[in-house]
Every structure is written in structure tokens, then in C-alpha cells.
Amino acid sequence: MKTRITELFGIQYPVIQGGMHYVGFAEMAAAVSNAGGLGIITGLTQRTPEDLANEIAKCKSMTDKPFGVNLTFLPGFAAPDYPGYIKAIVEGGVKIVETAGRSPEAYMPALKEAGIKVIHKCTSVRHSLKAERIGCDAVSVDGFECGGHPGEDDIPNMILLPRAAEELKIPFVASGGMGTASQLVAALALGADGINMGTRFIATKEAPVHENVKKALVAATELDTRLVMRPLRNTERVLSNAAVEKIVEIEREKGAATTIEDIAHLVGGVYPKVMQEGEMDAGAWSCGMVAGLIHDIPTCKELIEGIVTEAQAIITQRLSKFAAA
Ligand SMILES: Cc1cc2nc3c(=O)[nH]c(=O)nc-3n(C[C@H](O)[C@H](O)[C@H](O)COP(=O)(O)O)c2cc1C
């Protein structure tokens, strides 16, 4: 299945695995890339640029296909050593970077000089246009359904994707809520050149996370996510659990006066406990509404090939009927 995205990144299928904290290790990225998609290592899960260099080397030993690195530009006081991480990416020979969070503008010259293709993930048309303007090669348009940070505009993909198609010249992929063949077809129909999936890839055999996490995703329905940290303008969609219900309660009580200190014990340092130890109530962790569409734990190859094959069948069989005179 050829699209502008498969051409841009030199991949077989227009399916990308978005960076995910404590999920996007070499094992995850290599499994997706070996299956013909684009796997992505999560840069900041690696504590230092040296650790990232090692993770890149490990991924290279596991696949000879293209893979990328995610760099998330967080709001916050102590900025990570971004130049150090970029050096590790450049020296590691990685040619694709997924940026997210704040604008990557300050780092574009360094990335472009190294011949790196940049796909920026953002949640609005205006941020997508800014990404295009500063030289990004593609955009991941992340709708309100998404796991993680949907921004503050709350525009679902049924509106956001065709709006992006109206305005953007560079290729974009549909991100947020994606997990099935019919959604890939819909995304293509709405003007996207592929899909980016986060949550769906966690429920795969190769995802290097505790079995409890995978089982929780299969058990969850589309009703089981919550939005937290809205009063802090750092909204995150997470899977509901005891800790998350506590956050929701605190935020309801304190309203706009909620501070990060009020909930820090329920959102800080949670990822290793959930993803590695399987402590499902340890705190808030990102999860998308697509959980309602996750019913199994396939290999990445089964998942990606299943989506693409079924998508082609939907186009040639179900949809072609509607085009008949
Ligand atoms: C557990 C988890 C952790 C994530 N961590 C990050 C991250 O560190 N950086 C980032 O840019 N996006 C992160 N994301 C967002 C994904 O890359 C992707 O944009 C999102 O999951 C798409 O929505 P979906 O979950 O509905 O597929 C995370 C998502 C999940 C589910």
C-alpha cells in the first residue's frame, strides 16, 4: 500500500507506532518496523543521551528496516538535554524523528542538517500549519480520541482530519483512536496518508510491557478513559483506575485552583510501576478510547498485515459498490 508517507519514510505500510513512554523501547520499535510499519523509540524514556545511543544500537541489531526516535518537548523547568539526545540520534544514523509537545523549531536546523525527516505530532490545524512552515516533512494529526495529550481544543478526528486536509500541503497521518482496518480506510478517505497508533500497539505480543497492561486494554471499553490535568492546561487521556478517580475527585473539588502539587503523588513516576511491574492502580497512565476496539493481543505483523489486508478488501469490495453507476 503506497502513500506519500510510505514513500517519505521508505516503509511498506502506512502505519506508524507513536512514541510511548516506557513502551517505546527497541523491542517495540523493531517489531513494528520488521512488520513493515514505522517503529519509534521514545527518546526521553532513556535517562541520558548515552542510554538513547545504546537503545538505538540495540534496535539496529534487531532490524535493518527504517525506525525513528520520538523527542517530546515538555513544558517544565528542567529541560532535558535535547542537544545531547539529538547528537545520539544523528550519530546513531537514525533518519526519522517524531517530535511532539511544544514546537520543534529551535531544533529543526540541527535535525535538517543531519538529513533527518521530521514528523511533528500535534492536535490542531494551526500547530500543523506551523510545523509545515518551519520545515517539518509530515504531521501526525492527533484527535481528541487519542491516548496521551489531546491538547485543549477537543476536536475529534472526524472534523480535525478533513480540516487538516483542507489546509496542509505536506503529508499527514491520522493519529488518535486508530486501531482497525475500517479506520485506516476512513483516514485515507478523510485525506490522511496513513495512521499513527499508540494504545493499539501496547496490546501486541512484542510490546515490552507487563501482561497486566495488555489484559487491561483488552478488558477496557471505550467508556473507560478519563481526562485529567485539564485545570493545569496539560490535559491527558488516561485509563480509569482507583488513582485516576482520586485525581478526578480532587480536580472537581478544587476546580481552576488545582495545582500540580495536589495530584503529583498520583501522576509522578507512575510509568515504570505500571508498564514494568504491572501495578495497574499505581497512578495515571495514557490510554486512548480505542481501548474499546481492542479485543486481542496479536503480533505486530499480524496486526499491521491484518489492518492493511482488510482495508484493501473494504475498498475493493464494500466501497466500490457505492461507486457503481
Ligand atoms: C502509554 C502511552 C504513552 C505515551 N507516551 C508518549 C510520549 O512519551 N511522547 C509522545 O509524543 N506521545 C506519547 N503518547 C502518544 C502516542 O504517541 C500517540 O500519539 C497516541 O497514543 C495516539 O492515540 P491512540 O492511543 O488513540 O492511538 C503516549 C501514548 C500512550 C498510550
The ligand as an SDF file (V2000), in Angstrom:
LIG
                    3D

 31 33  0  0  0  0  0  0  0  0999 V2000
    1.1140    4.7690   27.2850 C   0  0  0  0  0  0  0  0  0  0  0  0
    1.3150    5.8830   26.3220 C   0  0  0  0  0  0  0  0  0  0  0  0
    2.4390    6.6930   26.4470 C   0  0  0  0  0  0  0  0  0  0  0  0
    2.6630    7.7460   25.5420 C   0  0  0  0  0  0  0  0  0  0  0  0
    3.8100    8.4940   25.6510 N   0  0  0  0  0  0  0  0  0  0  0  0
    4.0700    9.4410   24.7220 C   0  0  0  0  0  0  0  0  0  0  0  0
    5.2920   10.1690   24.7500 C   0  0  0  0  0  0  0  0  0  0  0  0
    6.1400    9.9670   25.6250 O   0  0  0  0  0  0  0  0  0  0  0  0
    5.5140   11.1030   23.7770 N   0  0  0  0  0  0  0  0  0  0  0  0
    4.5920   11.3300   22.7930 C   0  0  0  0  0  0  0  0  0  0  0  0
    4.8540   12.1650   21.9240 O   0  0  0  0  0  0  0  0  0  0  0  0
    3.4270   10.6720   22.7400 N   0  0  0  0  0  0  0  0  0  0  0  0
    3.1500    9.7350   23.6720 C   0  0  0  0  0  0  0  0  0  0  0  0
    1.9700    9.0230   23.5950 N   0  0  0  0  0  0  0  0  0  0  0  0
    1.0180    9.3110   22.4890 C   0  0  0  0  0  0  0  0  0  0  0  0
    1.1820    8.3500   21.3040 C   0  0  0  0  0  0  0  0  0  0  0  0
    2.4160    8.5110   20.6800 O   0  0  0  0  0  0  0  0  0  0  0  0
    0.0900    8.5630   20.2540 C   0  0  0  0  0  0  0  0  0  0  0  0
    0.1450    9.8840   19.7680 O   0  0  0  0  0  0  0  0  0  0  0  0
   -1.2900    8.2990   20.8040 C   0  0  0  0  0  0  0  0  0  0  0  0
   -1.2680    7.1620   21.6160 O   0  0  0  0  0  0  0  0  0  0  0  0
   -2.2950    8.1400   19.6880 C   0  0  0  0  0  0  0  0  0  0  0  0
   -3.5590    7.8530   20.1850 O   0  0  0  0  0  0  0  0  0  0  0  0
   -4.1040    6.3500   20.3960 P   0  0  0  0  0  0  0  0  0  0  0  0
   -3.5630    5.9110   21.7140 O   0  0  0  0  0  0  0  0  0  0  0  0
   -5.5730    6.5300   20.3940 O   0  0  0  0  0  0  0  0  0  0  0  0
   -3.5860    5.5140   19.2720 O   0  0  0  0  0  0  0  0  0  0  0  0
    1.7210    8.0020   24.5170 C   0  0  0  0  0  0  0  0  0  0  0  0
    0.5740    7.1930   24.4120 C   0  0  0  0  0  0  0  0  0  0  0  0
    0.3640    6.1490   25.2870 C   0  0  0  0  0  0  0  0  0  0  0  0
   -0.8800    5.3080   25.1390 C   0  0  0  0  0  0  0  0  0  0  0  0
  1  2  1  0
  2  3  1  0
  2 30  2  0
  3  4  2  0
  4  5  1  0
  4 28  1  0
  5  6  2  0
  6  7  1  0
  6 13  1  0
  7  8  2  0
  7  9  1  0
  9 10  1  0
 10 11  2  0
 10 12  1  0
 12 13  2  0
 13 14  1  0
 14 15  1  0
 14 28  1  0
 15 16  1  0
 16 17  1  0
 16 18  1  0
 18 19  1  0
 18 20  1  0
 20 21  1  0
 20 22  1  0
 22 23  1  0
 23 24  1  0
 24 25  2  0
 24 26  1  0
 24 27  1  0
 28 29  2  0
 29 30  1  0
 30 31  1  0
M  END
$$$$
